[in-house]
Amino acid sequence: MKKLLYSSVVLLILFTACKKSNVDDPSSGPITVSAKINGKLTTFSAITVDTTGGEIDIMAGTDSLHSFPAIQLFLTTNGPLKPGVYPSQALVNPSAPNSYLNYIVPAGGGSFATVMYASYNDSIIVSSVTSKGVSGTFYGTVDNHYLDFQTLAYKDSLIYVTEGTFNVKF
């Protein structure tokens, strides 16, 4: 009987001493978005998150004025957001959960216009989601399909996004 009582006390102490860590809780860490853009590490500091309509739209610029270049991570789901892989499959199955990775740069030439490199072949991997935030990784190829007015032919300009990470709060 003493052994049973002693064992129960030891087990009780062990279970109460264990505390769940907040390591996977996006709301517990700093707000970050970064990625390698064509091999160059870029950290985005001006980050906004919009969860209107059940979608998650993360827009991140390179300075406090939301300047360009900027990156946009956009997730659509058919229900609550859950950890998992969200591939860009809008052309294949538009009603399925999707991701859209966009990269936005100034058009140049003194213009205020921008050029958007849109989803081409990308995925956003959600590793953790809570009621307060979401975190994960992303990668992909984004494409600017444009008309070259000198040759009157359509051309593609690709940008490669690798090693992307995000940790944002709602």
Buried (B, 14 or more C-beta within 10 A) or exposed (E): EEEEEEEEEEEEEEEEEEEEEEEBBBBBBEBBBBBBBEEEEBEBBBBEBEEEEEBBBBBBBBEEEBEBBBBBBBBBBEEEBEEEEBBBBBEEEEEEBBBBBBBBBBEEEEEEEEBEBBBBBBBBBBBBBBEEBBBBBBBBBBBBEEEEEEEEEEEEEEBBBBEBBBBBBB
